[in-house]
Amino acid sequence: MNRRSLLIGGAASVAAVLVSKNATASTAPTMAGGVYYTAQNPGRWAKKAAGHAPVIEAKSDGGSTTLQVVTGHEMKGYEHYIIKHMILDANYQFVAEHFFNPEKDNAPISSFNLGDKKGTFYALSVCNLHDTWMSSITI
């Protein structure tokens, strides 16, 4: 085998692996317990699910929907706290986020006005020690 064939074969192998990984990455449910955690798939944080998985409540008022996101997690200053909540749409596209100040915020509670948007939304809760947790709601 000559050097050119070896390089072409190697490049083709790398491309196949990347395509395979991208196909897997785009199917979000297979990432639970790896890239992010859920109450159902807590991965290495099985004992931490109750205090880290966000709870989402939708409230409608005159055609406008507000999501309230609560994470049952204490705020211990910069030692252990929820950094932020994020909202993603059904296609996992960014909608909004709220950052917490661990020196001032007593609890990780946030609200997001979605207007008249409907569908599935995902709330992510990011802990400084125990990674990112996700829950969903359909409106």
PyMOL commands that set and color helices and strands:
alter all, ss='L'
color gray80, all
select helices_A, chain A and resi 3-26+28-31+43-52
alter helices_A, ss='H'
color red, helices_A
select strands_A, chain A and resi 55-61+64-70+82-88+94-99+109-115+120-127+131-138
alter strands_A, ss='S'
color yellow, strands_A
deselect
rebuild
show_as cartoon
